[in-house]
Amino acid sequence: MRTLITAMLFIALSMQTFADAASAETVQDERAVREECSAYSQAEMRDCLAKKAHDSERAVRQAEEKVISALSEWDEDAKYIALS
């Protein structure tokens, strides 16, 4: 039962964190990124796509850090300490 509760808590926190990350930064799909970067020459387009990939990796890393932080604090509340 504890495993189920922990899994549900993890999923709920993950969904909220990823939703916050998505709303904080504009998420573009692959087609939109290619369209935006296609305005440049080939060399500049490659640089633009590399920058977009780097920005995307950073956003994912920040979202992961938020989830890890939220999970590390979940048991600090007295009722959760009693449950564990």
GUDREN-605649 format. One record per atom (N, C-alpha, C): residue number from 1; chain; atom name; y, z, x. Coordinates in nm, 3 decimals, padded with zeros to 5 digits. Example, Ala and Ser with C-alpha at 12.3 -4.5 7.8 and 13.67 -1.06 7.14 Angstrom:
<r n="1" chain="A" atom="N" py="-00.569" pz="00.780" px="01.319"/>
<r n="1" chain="A" atom="CA" py="-00.450" pz="00.780" px="01.230"/>
<r n="1" chain="A" atom="C" py="-00.330" pz="00.780" px="01.320"/>
<r n="2" chain="A" atom="N" py="-00.225" pz="00.708" px="01.285"/>
<r n="2" chain="A" atom="CA" py="-00.106" pz="00.714" px="01.367"/>
<r n="2" chain="A" atom="C" py="00.003" pz="00.787" px="01.290"/>
END
This chain:
<r n="1" chain="A" atom="N" py="-00.119" pz="00.000" px="00.083"/>
<r n="1" chain="A" atom="CA" py="00.000" pz="00.000" px="00.000"/>
<r n="1" chain="A" atom="C" py="00.125" pz="00.000" px="00.087"/>
<r n="2" chain="A" atom="N" py="00.122" pz="00.080" px="00.194"/>
<r n="2" chain="A" atom="CA" py="00.238" pz="00.083" px="00.284"/>
<r n="2" chain="A" atom="C" py="00.263" pz="-00.053" px="00.347"/>
<r n="3" chain="A" atom="N" py="00.153" pz="-00.122" px="00.380"/>
<r n="3" chain="A" atom="CA" py="00.167" pz="-00.254" px="00.440"/>
<r n="3" chain="A" atom="C" py="00.235" pz="-00.349" px="00.344"/>
<r n="4" chain="A" atom="N" py="00.196" pz="-00.343" px="00.218"/>
<r n="4" chain="A" atom="CA" py="00.257" pz="-00.428" px="00.116"/>
<r n="4" chain="A" atom="C" py="00.405" pz="-00.396" px="00.100"/>
<r n="5" chain="A" atom="N" py="00.439" pz="-00.268" px="00.096"/>
<r n="5" chain="A" atom="CA" py="00.579" pz="-00.228" px="00.081"/>
<r n="5" chain="A" atom="C" py="00.660" pz="-00.273" px="00.203"/>
<r n="6" chain="A" atom="N" py="00.602" pz="-00.255" px="00.321"/>
<r n="6" chain="A" atom="CA" py="00.671" pz="-00.297" px="00.443"/>
<r n="6" chain="A" atom="C" py="00.691" pz="-00.448" px="00.445"/>
<r n="7" chain="A" atom="N" py="00.590" pz="-00.523" px="00.404"/>
<r n="7" chain="A" atom="CA" py="00.601" pz="-00.669" px="00.401"/>
<r n="7" chain="A" atom="C" py="00.708" pz="-00.713" px="00.301"/>
<r n="8" chain="A" atom="N" py="00.710" pz="-00.649" px="00.184"/>
<r n="8" chain="A" atom="CA" py="00.809" pz="-00.685" px="00.083"/>
<r n="8" chain="A" atom="C" py="00.951" pz="-00.652" px="00.131"/>
<r n="9" chain="A" atom="N" py="00.965" pz="-00.539" px="00.197"/>
<r n="9" chain="A" atom="CA" py="01.095" pz="-00.501" px="00.252"/>
<r n="9" chain="A" atom="C" py="01.139" pz="-00.601" px="00.358"/>
<r n="10" chain="A" atom="N" py="01.048" pz="-00.640" px="00.445"/>
<r n="10" chain="A" atom="CA" py="01.079" pz="-00.738" px="00.548"/>
<r n="10" chain="A" atom="C" py="01.124" pz="-00.870" px="00.486"/>
<r n="11" chain="A" atom="N" py="01.053" pz="-00.916" px="00.386"/>
<r n="11" chain="A" atom="CA" py="01.088" pz="-01.042" px="00.320"/>
<r n="11" chain="A" atom="C" py="01.225" pz="-01.031" px="00.254"/>
<r n="12" chain="A" atom="N" py="01.251" pz="-00.921" px="00.186"/>
<r n="12" chain="A" atom="CA" py="01.381" pz="-00.903" px="00.120"/>
<r n="12" chain="A" atom="C" py="01.494" pz="-00.901" px="00.220"/>
<r n="13" chain="A" atom="N" py="01.476" pz="-00.828" px="00.330"/>
<r n="13" chain="A" atom="CA" py="01.581" pz="-00.822" px="00.432"/>
<r n="13" chain="A" atom="C" py="01.599" pz="-00.956" px="00.499"/>
<r n="14" chain="A" atom="N" py="01.491" pz="-01.027" px="00.524"/>
<r n="14" chain="A" atom="CA" py="01.499" pz="-01.158" px="00.589"/>
<r n="14" chain="A" atom="C" py="01.575" pz="-01.256" px="00.501"/>
<r n="15" chain="A" atom="N" py="01.542" pz="-01.257" px="00.374"/>
<r n="15" chain="A" atom="CA" py="01.608" pz="-01.350" px="00.284"/>
<r n="15" chain="A" atom="C" py="01.758" pz="-01.323" px="00.278"/>
<r n="16" chain="A" atom="N" py="01.796" pz="-01.197" px="00.270"/>
<r n="16" chain="A" atom="CA" py="01.937" pz="-01.162" px="00.264"/>
<r n="16" chain="A" atom="C" py="02.007" pz="-01.198" px="00.393"/>
<r n="17" chain="A" atom="N" py="01.944" pz="-01.170" px="00.506"/>
<r n="17" chain="A" atom="CA" py="02.006" pz="-01.199" px="00.635"/>
<r n="17" chain="A" atom="C" py="02.024" pz="-01.348" px="00.654"/>
<r n="18" chain="A" atom="N" py="01.921" pz="-01.426" px="00.622"/>
<r n="18" chain="A" atom="CA" py="01.933" pz="-01.570" px="00.638"/>
<r n="18" chain="A" atom="C" py="02.033" pz="-01.628" px="00.540"/>
<r n="19" chain="A" atom="N" py="02.043" pz="-01.572" px="00.422"/>
<r n="19" chain="A" atom="CA" py="02.144" pz="-01.618" px="00.326"/>
<r n="19" chain="A" atom="C" py="02.284" pz="-01.588" px="00.378"/>
<r n="20" chain="A" atom="N" py="02.301" pz="-01.470" px="00.438"/>
<r n="20" chain="A" atom="CA" py="02.431" pz="-01.436" px="00.496"/>
<r n="20" chain="A" atom="C" py="02.465" pz="-01.529" px="00.611"/>
<r n="21" chain="A" atom="N" py="02.368" pz="-01.559" px="00.695"/>
<r n="21" chain="A" atom="CA" py="02.392" pz="-01.649" px="00.809"/>
<r n="21" chain="A" atom="C" py="02.426" pz="-01.789" px="00.760"/>
<r n="22" chain="A" atom="N" py="02.357" pz="-01.835" px="00.658"/>
<r n="22" chain="A" atom="CA" py="02.383" pz="-01.968" px="00.606"/>
<r n="22" chain="A" atom="C" py="02.521" pz="-01.977" px="00.543"/>
<r n="23" chain="A" atom="N" py="02.563" pz="-01.871" px="00.476"/>
<r n="23" chain="A" atom="CA" py="02.693" pz="-01.875" px="00.413"/>
<r n="23" chain="A" atom="C" py="02.806" pz="-01.856" px="00.514"/>
<r n="24" chain="A" atom="N" py="02.777" pz="-01.789" px="00.626"/>
<r n="24" chain="A" atom="CA" py="02.879" pz="-01.766" px="00.727"/>
<r n="24" chain="A" atom="C" py="02.914" pz="-01.895" px="00.801"/>
<r n="25" chain="A" atom="N" py="02.817" pz="-01.978" px="00.822"/>
<r n="25" chain="A" atom="CA" py="02.840" pz="-02.103" px="00.890"/>
<r n="25" chain="A" atom="C" py="02.792" pz="-02.216" px="00.801"/>
<r n="26" chain="A" atom="N" py="02.856" pz="-02.330" px="00.812"/>
<r n="26" chain="A" atom="CA" py="02.816" pz="-02.443" px="00.733"/>
<r n="26" chain="A" atom="C" py="02.686" pz="-02.500" px="00.788"/>
<r n="27" chain="A" atom="N" py="02.586" pz="-02.509" px="00.704"/>
<r n="27" chain="A" atom="CA" py="02.457" pz="-02.563" px="00.745"/>
<r n="27" chain="A" atom="C" py="02.455" pz="-02.710" px="00.709"/>
<r n="28" chain="A" atom="N" py="02.426" pz="-02.792" px="00.808"/>
<r n="28" chain="A" atom="CA" py="02.421" pz="-02.936" px="00.785"/>
<r n="28" chain="A" atom="C" py="02.278" pz="-02.984" px="00.801"/>
<r n="29" chain="A" atom="N" py="02.241" pz="-03.082" px="00.722"/>
<r n="29" chain="A" atom="CA" py="02.110" pz="-03.140" px="00.742"/>
<r n="29" chain="A" atom="C" py="02.118" pz="-03.247" px="00.851"/>
<r n="30" chain="A" atom="N" py="02.002" pz="-03.297" px="00.889"/>
<r n="30" chain="A" atom="CA" py="01.995" pz="-03.392" px="01.000"/>
<r n="30" chain="A" atom="C" py="02.079" pz="-03.517" px="00.975"/>
<r n="31" chain="A" atom="N" py="02.074" pz="-03.567" px="00.855"/>
<r n="31" chain="A" atom="CA" py="02.148" pz="-03.690" px="00.822"/>
<r n="31" chain="A" atom="C" py="02.299" pz="-03.668" px="00.835"/>
<r n="32" chain="A" atom="N" py="02.348" pz="-03.554" px="00.788"/>
<r n="32" chain="A" atom="CA" py="02.491" pz="-03.525" px="00.795"/>
<r n="32" chain="A" atom="C" py="02.537" pz="-03.511" px="00.940"/>
<r n="33" chain="A" atom="N" py="02.454" pz="-03.450" px="01.024"/>
<r n="33" chain="A" atom="CA" py="02.489" pz="-03.435" px="01.165"/>
<r n="33" chain="A" atom="C" py="02.495" pz="-03.571" px="01.233"/>
<r n="34" chain="A" atom="N" py="02.394" pz="-03.655" px="01.206"/>
<r n="34" chain="A" atom="CA" py="02.395" pz="-03.789" px="01.267"/>
<r n="34" chain="A" atom="C" py="02.515" pz="-03.869" px="01.220"/>
<r n="35" chain="A" atom="N" py="02.548" pz="-03.856" px="01.093"/>
<r n="35" chain="A" atom="CA" py="02.664" pz="-03.928" px="01.039"/>
<r n="35" chain="A" atom="C" py="02.793" pz="-03.882" px="01.106"/>
<r n="36" chain="A" atom="N" py="02.807" pz="-03.754" px="01.122"/>
<r n="36" chain="A" atom="CA" py="02.927" pz="-03.699" px="01.186"/>
<r n="36" chain="A" atom="C" py="02.938" pz="-03.743" px="01.332"/>
<r n="37" chain="A" atom="N" py="02.827" pz="-03.741" px="01.403"/>
<r n="37" chain="A" atom="CA" py="02.829" pz="-03.775" px="01.545"/>
<r n="37" chain="A" atom="C" py="02.831" pz="-03.926" px="01.570"/>
<r n="38" chain="A" atom="N" py="02.800" pz="-04.006" px="01.469"/>
<r n="38" chain="A" atom="CA" py="02.794" pz="-04.151" px="01.489"/>
<r n="38" chain="A" atom="C" py="02.932" pz="-04.214" px="01.506"/>
<r n="39" chain="A" atom="N" py="03.036" pz="-04.139" px="01.484"/>
<r n="39" chain="A" atom="CA" py="03.171" pz="-04.191" px="01.501"/>
<r n="39" chain="A" atom="C" py="03.207" pz="-04.211" px="01.648"/>
<r n="40" chain="A" atom="N" py="03.125" pz="-04.154" px="01.738"/>
<r n="40" chain="A" atom="CA" py="03.153" pz="-04.160" px="01.881"/>
<r n="40" chain="A" atom="C" py="03.071" pz="-04.269" px="01.949"/>
<r n="41" chain="A" atom="N" py="03.104" pz="-04.295" px="02.076"/>
<r n="41" chain="A" atom="CA" py="03.024" pz="-04.388" px="02.154"/>
<r n="41" chain="A" atom="C" py="02.886" pz="-04.326" px="02.179"/>
<r n="42" chain="A" atom="N" py="02.795" pz="-04.404" px="02.239"/>
<r n="42" chain="A" atom="CA" py="02.660" pz="-04.353" px="02.258"/>
<r n="42" chain="A" atom="C" py="02.657" pz="-04.226" px="02.343"/>
<r n="43" chain="A" atom="N" py="02.731" pz="-04.225" px="02.451"/>
<r n="43" chain="A" atom="CA" py="02.733" pz="-04.108" px="02.539"/>
<r n="43" chain="A" atom="C" py="02.795" pz="-03.988" px="02.466"/>
<r n="44" chain="A" atom="N" py="02.904" pz="-04.011" px="02.396"/>
<r n="44" chain="A" atom="CA" py="02.969" pz="-03.903" px="02.322"/>
<r n="44" chain="A" atom="C" py="02.882" pz="-03.856" px="02.206"/>
<r n="45" chain="A" atom="N" py="02.807" pz="-03.951" px="02.145"/>
<r n="45" chain="A" atom="CA" py="02.719" pz="-03.916" px="02.035"/>
<r n="45" chain="A" atom="C" py="02.608" pz="-03.823" px="02.086"/>
<r n="46" chain="A" atom="N" py="02.555" pz="-03.852" px="02.203"/>
<r n="46" chain="A" atom="CA" py="02.452" pz="-03.766" px="02.261"/>
<r n="46" chain="A" atom="C" py="02.509" pz="-03.627" px="02.287"/>
<r n="47" chain="A" atom="N" py="02.630" pz="-03.620" px="02.341"/>
<r n="47" chain="A" atom="CA" py="02.694" pz="-03.491" px="02.365"/>
<r n="47" chain="A" atom="C" py="02.718" pz="-03.415" px="02.234"/>
<r n="48" chain="A" atom="N" py="02.761" pz="-03.488" px="02.133"/>
<r n="48" chain="A" atom="CA" py="02.787" pz="-03.427" px="02.001"/>
<r n="48" chain="A" atom="C" py="02.658" pz="-03.370" px="01.943"/>
<r n="49" chain="A" atom="N" py="02.549" pz="-03.447" px="01.949"/>
<r n="49" chain="A" atom="CA" py="02.421" pz="-03.400" px="01.898"/>
<r n="49" chain="A" atom="C" py="02.370" pz="-03.280" px="01.977"/>
<r n="50" chain="A" atom="N" py="02.390" pz="-03.282" px="02.108"/>
<r n="50" chain="A" atom="CA" py="02.348" pz="-03.169" px="02.191"/>
<r n="50" chain="A" atom="C" py="02.427" pz="-03.044" px="02.154"/>
<r n="51" chain="A" atom="N" py="02.556" pz="-03.060" px="02.129"/>
<r n="51" chain="A" atom="CA" py="02.639" pz="-02.946" px="02.089"/>
<r n="51" chain="A" atom="C" py="02.594" pz="-02.892" px="01.953"/>
<r n="52" chain="A" atom="N" py="02.565" pz="-02.982" px="01.860"/>
<r n="52" chain="A" atom="CA" py="02.518" pz="-02.940" px="01.727"/>
<r n="52" chain="A" atom="C" py="02.385" pz="-02.865" px="01.738"/>
<r n="53" chain="A" atom="N" py="02.295" pz="-02.914" px="01.824"/>
<r n="53" chain="A" atom="CA" py="02.167" pz="-02.847" px="01.843"/>
<r n="53" chain="A" atom="C" py="02.188" pz="-02.708" px="01.903"/>
<r n="54" chain="A" atom="N" py="02.277" pz="-02.698" px="02.000"/>
<r n="54" chain="A" atom="CA" py="02.307" pz="-02.570" px="02.062"/>
<r n="54" chain="A" atom="C" py="02.366" pz="-02.472" px="01.959"/>
<r n="55" chain="A" atom="N" py="02.458" pz="-02.521" px="01.877"/>
<r n="55" chain="A" atom="CA" py="02.519" pz="-02.437" px="01.773"/>
<r n="55" chain="A" atom="C" py="02.413" pz="-02.390" px="01.672"/>
<r n="56" chain="A" atom="N" py="02.320" pz="-02.478" px="01.639"/>
<r n="56" chain="A" atom="CA" py="02.214" pz="-02.443" px="01.545"/>
<r n="56" chain="A" atom="C" py="02.122" pz="-02.337" px="01.605"/>
<r n="57" chain="A" atom="N" py="02.086" pz="-02.353" px="01.731"/>
<r n="57" chain="A" atom="CA" py="02.002" pz="-02.253" px="01.798"/>
<r n="57" chain="A" atom="C" py="02.071" pz="-02.117" px="01.802"/>
<r n="58" chain="A" atom="N" py="02.200" pz="-02.118" px="01.827"/>
<r n="58" chain="A" atom="CA" py="02.276" pz="-01.993" px="01.832"/>
<r n="58" chain="A" atom="C" py="02.277" pz="-01.925" px="01.694"/>
<r n="59" chain="A" atom="N" py="02.296" pz="-02.005" px="01.589"/>
<r n="59" chain="A" atom="CA" py="02.298" pz="-01.949" px="01.453"/>
<r n="59" chain="A" atom="C" py="02.162" pz="-01.888" px="01.416"/>
<r n="60" chain="A" atom="N" py="02.054" pz="-01.955" px="01.456"/>
<r n="60" chain="A" atom="CA" py="01.921" pz="-01.902" px="01.429"/>
<r n="60" chain="A" atom="C" py="01.899" pz="-01.773" px="01.508"/>
<r n="61" chain="A" atom="N" py="01.940" pz="-01.772" px="01.632"/>
<r n="61" chain="A" atom="CA" py="01.925" pz="-01.652" px="01.717"/>
<r n="61" chain="A" atom="C" py="02.002" pz="-01.534" px="01.657"/>
<r n="62" chain="A" atom="N" py="02.124" pz="-01.558" px="01.608"/>
<r n="62" chain="A" atom="CA" py="02.203" pz="-01.452" px="01.547"/>
<r n="62" chain="A" atom="C" py="02.137" pz="-01.401" px="01.420"/>
<r n="63" chain="A" atom="N" py="02.081" pz="-01.491" px="01.341"/>
<r n="63" chain="A" atom="CA" py="02.011" pz="-01.449" px="01.219"/>
<r n="63" chain="A" atom="C" py="01.889" pz="-01.366" px="01.253"/>
<r n="64" chain="A" atom="N" py="01.816" pz="-01.406" px="01.357"/>
<r n="64" chain="A" atom="CA" py="01.699" pz="-01.328" px="01.399"/>
<r n="64" chain="A" atom="C" py="01.741" pz="-01.189" px="01.446"/>
<r n="65" chain="A" atom="N" py="01.851" pz="-01.182" px="01.521"/>
<r n="65" chain="A" atom="CA" py="01.899" pz="-01.052" px="01.568"/>
<r n="65" chain="A" atom="C" py="01.939" pz="-00.962" px="01.452"/>
<r n="66" chain="A" atom="N" py="01.999" pz="-01.019" px="01.348"/>
<r n="66" chain="A" atom="CA" py="02.036" pz="-00.941" px="01.230"/>
<r n="66" chain="A" atom="C" py="01.911" pz="-00.885" px="01.161"/>
<r n="67" chain="A" atom="N" py="01.807" pz="-00.967" px="01.151"/>
<r n="67" chain="A" atom="CA" py="01.684" pz="-00.922" px="01.087"/>
<r n="67" chain="A" atom="C" py="01.621" pz="-00.811" px="01.169"/>
<r n="68" chain="A" atom="N" py="01.614" pz="-00.828" px="01.299"/>
<r n="68" chain="A" atom="CA" py="01.557" pz="-00.725" px="01.386"/>
<r n="68" chain="A" atom="C" py="01.636" pz="-00.596" px="01.376"/>
<r n="69" chain="A" atom="N" py="01.767" pz="-00.607" px="01.374"/>
<r n="69" chain="A" atom="CA" py="01.852" pz="-00.488" px="01.361"/>
<r n="69" chain="A" atom="C" py="01.828" pz="-00.418" px="01.228"/>
<r n="70" chain="A" atom="N" py="01.820" pz="-00.496" px="01.122"/>
<r n="70" chain="A" atom="CA" py="01.799" pz="-00.436" px="00.989"/>
<r n="70" chain="A" atom="C" py="01.662" pz="-00.369" px="00.983"/>
<r n="71" chain="A" atom="N" py="01.561" pz="-00.431" px="01.041"/>
<r n="71" chain="A" atom="CA" py="01.428" pz="-00.372" px="01.038"/>
<r n="71" chain="A" atom="C" py="01.420" pz="-00.246" px="01.124"/>
<r n="72" chain="A" atom="N" py="01.494" pz="-00.242" px="01.233"/>
<r n="72" chain="A" atom="CA" py="01.488" pz="-00.124" px="01.319"/>
<r n="72" chain="A" atom="C" py="01.558" pz="-00.004" px="01.255"/>
<r n="73" chain="A" atom="N" py="01.645" pz="-00.027" px="01.158"/>
<r n="73" chain="A" atom="CA" py="01.718" pz="00.081" px="01.092"/>
<r n="73" chain="A" atom="C" py="01.659" pz="00.121" px="00.957"/>
<r n="74" chain="A" atom="N" py="01.559" pz="00.049" px="00.907"/>
<r n="74" chain="A" atom="CA" py="01.513" pz="00.072" px="00.771"/>
<r n="74" chain="A" atom="C" py="01.456" pz="00.212" px="00.749"/>
<r n="75" chain="A" atom="N" py="01.397" pz="00.271" px="00.850"/>
<r n="75" chain="A" atom="CA" py="01.334" pz="00.401" px="00.832"/>
<r n="75" chain="A" atom="C" py="01.426" pz="00.519" px="00.865"/>
<r n="76" chain="A" atom="N" py="01.553" pz="00.493" px="00.887"/>
<r n="76" chain="A" atom="CA" py="01.646" pz="00.602" px="00.920"/>
<r n="76" chain="A" atom="C" py="01.687" pz="00.682" px="00.796"/>
<r n="77" chain="A" atom="N" py="01.674" pz="00.622" px="00.680"/>
<r n="77" chain="A" atom="CA" py="01.704" pz="00.694" px="00.556"/>
<r n="77" chain="A" atom="C" py="01.593" pz="00.796" px="00.530"/>
<r n="78" chain="A" atom="N" py="01.630" pz="00.914" px="00.485"/>
<r n="78" chain="A" atom="CA" py="01.535" pz="01.026" px="00.471"/>
<r n="78" chain="A" atom="C" py="01.417" pz="00.990" px="00.381"/>
<r n="79" chain="A" atom="N" py="01.440" pz="00.917" px="00.274"/>
<r n="79" chain="A" atom="CA" py="01.328" pz="00.886" px="00.185"/>
<r n="79" chain="A" atom="C" py="01.228" pz="00.794" px="00.252"/>
<r n="80" chain="A" atom="N" py="01.275" pz="00.704" px="00.342"/>
<r n="80" chain="A" atom="CA" py="01.183" pz="00.616" px="00.411"/>
<r n="80" chain="A" atom="C" py="01.109" pz="00.687" px="00.523"/>
<r n="81" chain="A" atom="N" py="01.174" pz="00.785" px="00.585"/>
<r n="81" chain="A" atom="CA" py="01.106" pz="00.865" px="00.687"/>
<r n="81" chain="A" atom="C" py="00.992" pz="00.942" px="00.623"/>
<r n="82" chain="A" atom="N" py="01.017" pz="00.995" px="00.505"/>
<r n="82" chain="A" atom="CA" py="00.914" pz="01.071" px="00.433"/>
<r n="82" chain="A" atom="C" py="00.796" pz="00.980" px="00.395"/>
<r n="83" chain="A" atom="N" py="00.826" pz="00.853" px="00.361"/>
<r n="83" chain="A" atom="CA" py="00.719" pz="00.760" px="00.325"/>
<r n="83" chain="A" atom="C" py="00.633" pz="00.720" px="00.445"/>
<r n="84" chain="A" atom="N" py="00.692" pz="00.717" px="00.563"/>
<r n="84" chain="A" atom="CA" py="00.617" pz="00.672" px="00.680"/>
<r n="84" chain="A" atom="C" py="00.538" pz="00.780" px="00.745"/>
END
